[in-house]
Amino acid sequence: MVFFRLQLVMFFEDIRSERRLMEVAADRMSIRWYLGYDLNKPLPDHSSLTRIRERYGLQTFRRFFERLVELCVEAGLVWGKELYFDATRSRPTPLWIR
């Protein structure tokens, strides 16, 4: 579960490397809280994220994110015309359009 939560943080924070992701996660209490880690609990090493990602494969990630988008559509959060993140308007990417 922690791995997939980290992948969501990586996506929404537009972080391109797992090493950078873990640096950001180590510094931000909001991410530690989301992951279920307090200040004293060490976060996973960035290299373990790479190994997990390789073990699961691309298809698992595709299913995970597609299901996440489906849940957002069902909840009325995504409708394929416009997206709002932190009150910022942006055009949808092909991932969101079905």
C-alpha positions as YAML, in Angstrom:
chain: A
units: angstrom
residues:
- id: 1
  name: MET
  ca: [0.00, 0.00, 0.00]
- id: 2
  name: VAL
  ca: [2.83, 2.42, 0.83]
- id: 3
  name: PHE
  ca: [4.38, 1.83, -2.57]
- id: 4
  name: PHE
  ca: [1.20, 2.76, -4.46]
- id: 5
  name: ARG
  ca: [0.64, 5.79, -2.24]
- id: 6
  name: LEU
  ca: [4.17, 6.91, -3.05]
- id: 7
  name: GLN
  ca: [3.41, 6.49, -6.75]
- id: 8
  name: LEU
  ca: [0.39, 8.78, -6.36]
- id: 9
  name: VAL
  ca: [2.53, 11.38, -4.58]
- id: 10
  name: MET
  ca: [5.08, 11.09, -7.37]
- id: 11
  name: PHE
  ca: [2.37, 11.65, -9.99]
- id: 12
  name: PHE
  ca: [0.55, 14.54, -8.31]
- id: 13
  name: GLU
  ca: [3.75, 16.31, -7.24]
- id: 14
  name: ASP
  ca: [5.23, 15.87, -10.75]
- id: 15
  name: ILE
  ca: [8.35, 14.21, -9.37]
- id: 16
  name: ARG
  ca: [10.41, 12.36, -11.99]
- id: 17
  name: SER
  ca: [12.81, 10.31, -9.86]
- id: 18
  name: GLU
  ca: [12.29, 7.94, -6.98]
- id: 19
  name: ARG
  ca: [15.36, 9.34, -5.25]
- id: 20
  name: ARG
  ca: [13.80, 12.83, -5.34]
- id: 21
  name: LEU
  ca: [10.45, 11.40, -4.23]
- id: 22
  name: MET
  ca: [12.00, 9.99, -1.08]
- id: 23
  name: GLU
  ca: [13.79, 13.28, -0.36]
- id: 24
  name: VAL
  ca: [10.48, 15.14, -0.59]
- id: 25
  name: ALA
  ca: [8.68, 12.51, 1.49]
- id: 26
  name: ALA
  ca: [11.35, 12.72, 4.20]
- id: 27
  name: ASP
  ca: [10.90, 16.49, 4.47]
- id: 28
  name: ARG
  ca: [7.11, 16.81, 4.35]
- id: 29
  name: MET
  ca: [4.95, 15.82, 7.29]
- id: 30
  name: SER
  ca: [1.85, 15.73, 5.10]
- id: 31
  name: ILE
  ca: [3.34, 12.96, 2.96]
- id: 32
  name: ARG
  ca: [4.61, 11.06, 6.01]
- id: 33
  name: TRP
  ca: [1.10, 11.26, 7.49]
- id: 34
  name: TYR
  ca: [-0.46, 10.04, 4.22]
- id: 35
  name: LEU
  ca: [1.96, 7.09, 4.19]
- id: 36
  name: GLY
  ca: [1.41, 6.28, 7.86]
- id: 37
  name: TYR
  ca: [4.96, 7.15, 8.96]
- id: 38
  name: ASP
  ca: [5.85, 9.32, 11.94]
- id: 39
  name: LEU
  ca: [9.10, 11.27, 12.33]
- id: 40
  name: ASN
  ca: [10.96, 8.39, 13.97]
- id: 41
  name: LYS
  ca: [10.02, 5.71, 11.46]
- id: 42
  name: PRO
  ca: [12.47, 5.41, 8.54]
- id: 43
  name: LEU
  ca: [11.00, 5.62, 5.05]
- id: 44
  name: PRO
  ca: [11.72, 2.95, 2.43]
- id: 45
  name: ASP
  ca: [14.90, 3.37, 0.41]
- id: 46
  name: HIS
  ca: [14.46, 4.65, -3.14]
- id: 47
  name: SER
  ca: [16.14, 1.53, -4.52]
- id: 48
  name: SER
  ca: [13.45, -0.68, -2.99]
- id: 49
  name: LEU
  ca: [10.84, 1.29, -4.96]
- id: 50
  name: THR
  ca: [12.65, 0.46, -8.19]
- id: 51
  name: ARG
  ca: [12.73, -3.24, -7.33]
- id: 52
  name: ILE
  ca: [9.03, -3.27, -6.43]
- id: 53
  name: ARG
  ca: [8.11, -1.43, -9.65]
- id: 54
  name: GLU
  ca: [10.09, -3.93, -11.72]
- id: 55
  name: ARG
  ca: [8.47, -6.85, -9.89]
- id: 56
  name: TYR
  ca: [4.90, -5.61, -10.48]
- id: 57
  name: GLY
  ca: [5.39, -4.59, -14.11]
- id: 58
  name: LEU
  ca: [3.72, -1.96, -16.28]
- id: 59
  name: GLN
  ca: [0.37, -3.76, -16.55]
- id: 60
  name: THR
  ca: [-0.20, -3.63, -12.79]
- id: 61
  name: PHE
  ca: [0.41, 0.13, -12.76]
- id: 62
  name: ARG
  ca: [-1.86, 0.66, -15.72]
- id: 63
  name: ARG
  ca: [-4.69, -1.25, -13.99]
- id: 64
  name: PHE
  ca: [-4.09, 0.63, -10.73]
- id: 65
  name: PHE
  ca: [-4.29, 4.09, -12.31]
- id: 66
  name: GLU
  ca: [-7.17, 3.17, -14.61]
- id: 67
  name: ARG
  ca: [-9.15, 1.92, -11.63]
- id: 68
  name: LEU
  ca: [-8.30, 5.07, -9.72]
- id: 69
  name: VAL
  ca: [-9.61, 7.20, -12.59]
- id: 70
  name: GLU
  ca: [-12.78, 5.06, -12.76]
- id: 71
  name: LEU
  ca: [-13.40, 5.65, -9.05]
- id: 72
  name: CYS
  ca: [-12.92, 9.39, -9.53]
- id: 73
  name: VAL
  ca: [-15.39, 9.39, -12.44]
- id: 74
  name: GLU
  ca: [-17.93, 7.41, -10.39]
- id: 75
  name: ALA
  ca: [-17.55, 9.92, -7.54]
- id: 76
  name: GLY
  ca: [-18.14, 12.82, -9.94]
- id: 77
  name: LEU
  ca: [-14.61, 14.19, -9.56]
- id: 78
  name: VAL
  ca: [-13.59, 13.73, -13.22]
- id: 79
  name: TRP
  ca: [-15.78, 14.30, -16.24]
- id: 80
  name: GLY
  ca: [-13.28, 14.63, -19.11]
- id: 81
  name: LYS
  ca: [-13.64, 18.34, -19.89]
- id: 82
  name: GLU
  ca: [-11.61, 20.25, -17.30]
- id: 83
  name: LEU
  ca: [-9.51, 19.36, -14.28]
- id: 84
  name: TYR
  ca: [-8.98, 21.45, -11.16]
- id: 85
  name: PHE
  ca: [-6.06, 20.80, -8.84]
- id: 86
  name: ASP
  ca: [-5.50, 23.26, -6.01]
- id: 87
  name: ALA
  ca: [-7.83, 25.71, -7.79]
- id: 88
  name: THR
  ca: [-5.70, 25.62, -10.94]
- id: 89
  name: ARG
  ca: [-7.47, 25.01, -14.23]
- id: 90
  name: SER
  ca: [-5.74, 22.82, -16.78]
- id: 91
  name: ARG
  ca: [-6.62, 20.86, -19.90]
- id: 92
  name: PRO
  ca: [-7.13, 17.09, -19.45]
- id: 93
  name: THR
  ca: [-4.51, 14.65, -20.60]
- id: 94
  name: PRO
  ca: [-5.43, 11.58, -22.66]
- id: 95
  name: LEU
  ca: [-5.27, 9.47, -19.47]
- id: 96
  name: TRP
  ca: [-8.40, 11.18, -18.17]
- id: 97
  name: ILE
  ca: [-10.38, 11.02, -21.40]
- id: 98
  name: ARG
  ca: [-12.15, 7.76, -22.04]
...
